[in-house]
Amino acid sequence: MKKIIIALVGFLCLHSAFAQEGLYLRTQFWGGGSLDISWLYFTKDGVICKNPAYGINPFNLQKELELNKVNTGKFSVAANKMNINWGSGKSQSIKAEFNGGVLKGLDGGICTKAKPFLAKSLGGKTYSGYASAGAVSQSTVIEFKVDGSFVMNKKGAITGSGNISGSASSQGTQKGKYSVTGNTIVFKYDDGTEWRTLAQPYDLCKDEIILNDKLFRKK
């Protein structure tokens, strides 16, 4: 009887992990209307990765353990909790919400299964995004061309605060080729470097997209 119970518990844990398989967009609104964006990727054998640094198409666990160890680990589900053992050695038991066994909320944030991208949906469009943290701000404009090339313009600024006055700004343009597979967009710059992003359509009515943790709007 004891062996049957142990096998049943093991099956339920595996089943719970299997049910979460895939990429989730986690959003949380803070006071003042600011939107916090993060990603959660689950494998059917119980691996969790927050904000994968190397994309998910395909998911490269070895790369994540090298580049993103603190956000990669093993998870299990029990009732309304998700128990996680991170690669850093830290363990967490986080409040989770499920609908039909599928994750709908985690630690106060709303979780939704990510929608895949189609390469043709970006060609010929230009998107702009903006981010700021304290005195530092940056705006990015990306032109996706139909032939698979892109032009990326970035502008940054630092503004003095407190006893420090004045400001400084910088800008630059980068070009290269982009490719889209599922929820991963790879920007390969002409200088040989690359930038892998997690991405999905956000609001199709407004033609908005998300790249990593930033919201981009069509210009």
Secondary structure, 3 states (H helix, E strand, C coil): CHHHHHHHHHHHHHHHHHHCCEEEEEEEECCCCCEEEEEEEECCCCEEEECCCCCECCECHHHHHHHCHHHEEEEEEECCEEEEEECCCCEEEEEEEEECCEEEEECCEEEEECCCCCHHHCCCEEEEEEEEECCEEEEEEEEECCCCEEEEEEEEEEECCCCCCCEEEEEEEEEEEEEEECCEEEEEECCCCEEEEEEEEEECCCCEEEECCEEEEEC
